[in-house]
Amino acid sequence: MWTDKRIIYDITPFSLLDYPDVTSCILWFAGCNMRCSYCYNPDIVFGKGKNTLADALTFIRSRKGLLDGVVLSGGECTLYKEIIPLARTVKEMGMLVKIDTNGSHPGRMRELTEQRLADYVSLDFKAMPGKFEAITESSFHKEFEQTFDLLLQSGTRFEVRTTVHSALLSENELAGMVSYLAGLGYRGTYYLQNFMDGAKTIRPIGQQHKRIEMLPHPEHAIDVVIRN
């Protein structure tokens, strides 16, 4: 059933942080279609896969009863059509599935939501259209919007998150992103994640001159949470 393609870069065997309130493992899929300078996973983005899906499922089966969920991350896991049967198999094992995505493949996300294969989704909101290409070196903002809309309409549990580096996004721009999400109908939690100075990244980016602690315009319906 499973191909021998090595598309999984690595497996984190246990996590209490990546899937809210769920003990999980993480499958890190190799490769990404964005090149965000602040990305913490350059080895995964540019690296080759080390494990096949059969390898991953062997591991997951060995943890049945010990883990409650599996996180499909990357890189960008939705680059691969194989995540559909993988998610289905994990669900058939009685485990939950979380998807980490940049939103660039709405068609694949539609398959996952229509087949009820995604229990929770973390959607990366990189920037507004005017800055999106400069930050990601890609032109997938329209696809991000499509993914956001289908998640909203599907009723799938999801969160929106943004990694913040003060050299890339100002507080006023972040406030604009909150208003943008609210205008699209989002009423969930918006997580802001401060860039971790000193982390290995795709390109040198330097230290932040200011970490985000709160936004200057709190009058909005969305709950904004600083994660670190």
C-alpha positions in Angstrom: 0.0 0.0 0.0 2.8 2.4 0.9 5.5 3.6 -1.4 9.1 3.4 -0.5 9.6 7.2 -1.0 11.5 8.7 1.9 9.5 11.8 2.5 9.7 12.1 6.3 12.8 13.9 7.5 12.5 12.9 11.2 10.1 11.8 13.9 9.8 13.4 17.3 8.6 10.5 19.5 6.8 12.4 22.2 5.4 16.0 22.6 3.1 17.7 25.1 3.4 21.1 23.4 2.6 20.7 19.7 -1.0 19.5 19.9 -3.0 21.3 22.6 -4.0 18.9 25.4 -2.9 15.9 23.4 0.1 13.6 23.9 1.5 13.2 20.4 4.4 12.4 18.1 5.5 14.6 15.2 6.2 13.5 11.7 8.5 16.2 10.0 7.9 16.1 6.3 10.9 17.1 4.2 10.7 20.1 1.9 8.8 23.3 1.7 7.5 25.7 -1.0 8.3 28.8 1.0 11.6 30.3 2.1 10.8 32.3 5.2 14.1 33.8 6.4 13.2 33.2 10.1 12.4 29.5 9.5 13.8 27.4 12.4 13.9 24.2 10.2 16.3 24.9 7.3 17.6 21.3 7.6 14.1 20.0 7.0 13.2 22.6 4.3 16.4 21.8 2.2 17.0 18.2 3.4 16.0 14.9 2.1 13.6 12.5 3.7 15.1 9.7 5.9 12.0 7.7 6.6 9.2 6.1 4.5 5.6 6.2 5.5 5.8 2.5 6.3 8.6 3.4 8.8 6.4 6.1 10.3 3.4 3.8 10.7 5.5 1.1 12.3 6.6 3.6 14.9 3.1 4.9 15.4 1.7 1.4 15.9 4.5 0.8 18.5 3.2 3.8 20.5 -0.5 2.9 20.3 -2.0 3.3 23.8 0.8 5.6 24.8 0.1 8.5 22.4 -3.3 10.1 21.6 -2.4 11.9 18.4 0.0 12.4 15.5 1.1 15.8 14.2 1.9 16.1 10.5 4.4 19.0 10.2 7.4 20.1 8.2 8.6 21.7 6.0 5.2 21.6 4.5 3.3 18.3 4.9 0.5 19.2 2.4 3.0 19.0 -0.5 2.4 15.3 -0.4 -0.7 13.5 -1.5 0.3 10.6 0.7 -0.8 12.5 3.8 -4.4 11.6 2.9 -4.1 7.8 3.3 -1.7 8.4 6.1 -4.1 10.5 8.1 -6.9 8.0 7.3 -4.8 5.1 8.7 -3.9 7.0 11.8 -7.6 7.8 12.4 -8.5 4.1 11.9 -6.0 3.4 14.7 -8.1 5.5 17.0 -5.7 8.4 17.1 -6.2 12.2 16.5 -4.5 14.0 13.6 -3.1 17.6 13.7 -1.9 19.3 10.6 0.7 22.1 10.6 0.5 24.1 7.3 1.3 27.3 5.6 -2.0 27.1 3.7 -0.5 26.8 0.2 -2.5 23.7 -0.8 -6.2 24.4 -0.2 -7.2 21.4 -2.4 -5.4 19.0 -0.1 -6.8 20.6 2.9 -10.2 20.3 1.4 -9.7 16.6 1.1 -8.7 16.3 4.7 -11.6 18.3 6.0 -14.3 16.7 3.8 -13.1 13.3 4.8 -12.9 14.4 8.4 -9.2 13.4 8.6 -7.9 16.5 10.4 -9.0 17.0 14.0 -7.0 20.2 14.5 -5.0 22.5 12.2 -2.4 25.1 12.9 -2.4 27.6 10.0 0.6 29.9 9.6 -0.4 33.5 8.7 2.9 34.9 7.3 1.9 38.5 6.4 -0.6 40.7 4.6 -0.5 40.6 0.8 1.8 43.6 0.5 4.6 41.8 2.5 3.8 38.2 1.9 6.1 37.6 -1.0 9.0 39.5 0.6 8.8 37.4 3.7 8.1 34.0 2.2 9.7 34.3 -1.3 6.5 32.8 -2.6 3.1 34.0 -4.0 0.7 31.8 -2.1 -1.3 34.4 -0.2 -4.4 33.7 -2.3 -4.1 30.0 -1.5 -3.7 30.9 2.2 -7.0 32.8 2.1 -8.7 29.8 0.4 -7.4 27.5 3.0 -8.5 29.8 5.8 -12.0 30.1 4.3 -12.5 26.4 3.9 -11.3 25.7 7.5 -13.7 28.4 8.7 -16.6 26.9 6.7 -15.8 23.3 7.5 -16.1 23.7 11.3 -12.7 22.0 11.7 -10.9 23.1 14.9 -8.0 25.4 13.9 -5.8 28.1 15.1 -3.9 30.9 13.3 -0.4 31.7 14.2 2.3 34.2 13.2 6.1 34.1 13.9 7.1 37.7 14.7 10.5 39.3 14.1 10.6 43.0 14.7 12.7 43.6 11.6 9.9 42.0 9.4 6.6 42.9 11.1 5.8 46.0 13.1 3.2 46.2 15.9 1.0 48.2 13.6 1.2 45.7 10.9 0.3 42.9 13.3 -2.7 44.9 14.5 -3.7 45.2 10.8 -3.4 41.4 10.5 -5.7 41.0 13.5 -8.3 43.3 11.8 -7.9 41.4 8.6 -8.6 38.1 10.3 -11.6 39.6 12.1 -12.9 40.9 8.8 -12.8 37.4 7.3 -14.9 36.1 10.1 -12.3 34.6 12.4 -13.2 34.4 16.1 -10.7 32.0 17.4 -7.3 32.5 19.1 -4.5 34.2 17.2 -1.1 33.2 18.5 1.9 35.4 18.1 5.2 33.6 18.5 8.3 35.7 19.1 11.3 34.8 17.0 13.8 32.9 19.1 17.1 34.8 18.9 20.1 32.6 18.2 18.1 29.9 16.4 19.5 28.4 13.2 17.5 29.9 10.3 17.4 29.8 6.5 19.1 33.2 6.3 20.9 35.3 8.8 18.3 37.7 10.3 19.9 39.3 13.3 18.5 39.9 16.8 15.1 41.6 17.4 15.2 45.1 18.7 11.8 44.6 20.4 9.8 41.5 21.4 6.0 41.5 21.1 4.4 41.6 24.5 1.0 43.1 23.5 -0.6 44.8 20.6 -1.2 48.6 20.6 -4.9 48.2 19.5 -6.7 45.8 21.8 -10.2 46.6 20.6 -10.9 43.6 18.5 -13.0 40.4 18.9 -10.1 38.0 18.4 -8.2 36.7 21.4 -4.6 37.4 20.8 -2.1 35.3 22.8 1.6 35.7 22.9 3.0 32.2 23.1 6.6 33.0 24.2 
